Amino acid sequence: MGRIQAEPWLRRMGRTALPLLMVVALAGCGMIPPEPETEGGRAVFSLYNIVFAMGLAVFIGVEGFILYSVFRYRRRDDRLPQQLHGNNLVEIIWTAIPTVIVLILFTLSMIALGQVEARSENPGVEIEVEGFQWQWTFRYLDDDGDPANDYTVTGTPANPPVMAVPVGEPVRLILRSDDVVHSFYVPQFLIKRDVVPVPEGQEPNIMEFTVTEEGTYAGQCAEFCGNLHADMTFSVEAMSRQAFDEWLAAGRAGETPAPSAEPEGQVVEVTADQIRFEPLELRAPADQPWTLRFTNAESVVHNVVIYDAENNEVFRSGDLTGPDATGDFAVPALPAGEYTFICEYHPVPDMTGTLIVE
């Protein structure tokens, strides 16, 4: 039997390097962040590109020396190679280069962080952002400090909220959570900030940004927060100052009316507490108006929406935010049958009940 010929080294190198290059190329498709649409995001984008370029240079240099050593000094026998004590110059070089890189990155990171954390003395808009399982509330604070003139937008998993902001002006967000840790994230802003429960006496997280281009930007909760985390989305609508003022005025003029003051007909009571309706089965009279007395015992928003057997909406209460908020809502006459009532903000099994009209 003849001697088996050794595989040419170029062929071996190609078979090893080609899959590695394919993996790097495919991974590179998701390495570059989107173009930033905020002033702070530009600083983050520039820093990212610098870090990526330095990392790529280090990777190519290290891998290049490894491959060079593998093929330049390969040996086909078991003889012990020459033993060297070391090289002081080389050791100084490979210690100095990472030190310089770290110092450069530290300096650039502090500059970028300063731009991201910058606070304006007079932001164009100030918005309180409340995260809850599993949606968002945006409360536009009145410039004169009158809570009666605040405008609130609350989303549902089926209808995520829209945060309107003016272009070219600082927007300040005051971030609070009513339950667990959430995270406010708009990919095209390149800034993310945790939304955490704030103990009394402590300051909430603040996030400030200035949008540079008009448009609609998708946002989401970036911290896993429970069953409907994937539905905890929102959008940011950046517009001119005039369009923003018109939008805000229209929103304040069309707020949800308050609950009815006088109960009508039979009163049916339901309570929301710990993301659960109690009871989960209600009974009401057929073919006559009645009153839903709804109590929200916790500090997150809830409502009651009733659907018939064909999944058509027949009634919607106003939104209540507790703790211990109660409202009487007039329900129109319904024909006999079985209905479903849910909390639109928390469409989970414990907040989905049955209404029997008889």
Steps between C-alpha positions, in 0.01 A plus 500: 500500500638839400560786740202726555578844366457790743219738407640828360502770769320752282209262461488433874512872572218566253279232651553652844482868413201494261238394759646752746471782245141399422408513869660843540325631187159375613549635851608834360152558358374566852810672637437851374231694692238708314571858403440716809210746500595686820793720592609270783461200271760645262759496778412137577517408131845657458631327813362167383676529163831586669472206740402268215794615284747454788360158583519395136863617477592308816318190374673508162840564661471223759350245262755593236792434733340172614455376143848617405651313794300185428617474139844660528624291791312176447705183547417143406694324776508491878828681557487759778527852356768743613418637845517877537499695827300791360527836333466810716431730204214282373350475847509879539337545160213259561438663838519857374272456199192376700563767763495775239187353338317487835596860583380621160170315531452624857548862391269469200236318710498777763456763226208308346345438843518870576306577182238232571454610863489875421196680648353819359380777731169540315390185314245555225275223633490314832326162504444259787534143372340225706569140410263230620424142414470518203477846348595865530344822625634833370398803707574839343560743786347847485755780459337693786508203737121454509423123517150570366657596167718190471422278202528122536537236231475135609546210263369145492664187356259525205541879458851614603530868594660773293742747656499821300808724534625814324806481278812695594403558865614316815242248623530392863352171618437425868497120521304302760372144528185394683604138546816335365809623316435612141729669249422790265673435167474654154758329274546800271573726798786271611416572864336263750403572859357274771154580637500386862267522800601810693486487882362807668761771540720379214536662159383306192717441197515789253551471126545797268537506122460731202356346183669629185263377226122486469356150478356205690733286711407165653570442869468212743567374848848347491482324840308172529210589728244218480259314275412785260846657486505468120184715477647784706572723201450865411600749232652847502359749251745786438341808344539875469429716804181637345370152419588385851313790663193420288521131589530575872209748494280248318590229751420716799164592347399137450579334831291211628193625689469426870280218631130569542406659834160330551467119479221381271317170546660200664856547625749225409835518675842382383844567648845492341785404729834324448436482122177308562127567484289399797255346432564345158127440444246785501121493462287787372136551397404463134340774286549781753782740588716421800806642676845346516672602823864452422772521768871502426691406815849534355712779359493389135239591244207264435170517314210268415403421142202273423474290181207299369515143369612628155788692663337837435567769759176604674633701793818671617557656840731791566854437618564488875834517676508418871566419761137484614347690208129432443268609222140429398458445125161485326463187287231506227229236484634170371304202366510177696806290438858433602763771462872534569654786698872574507751764604629639174833588661556152647330241274611203709286209627463649850359821348263327259159414643147402402194725512165320504208723402163341589 
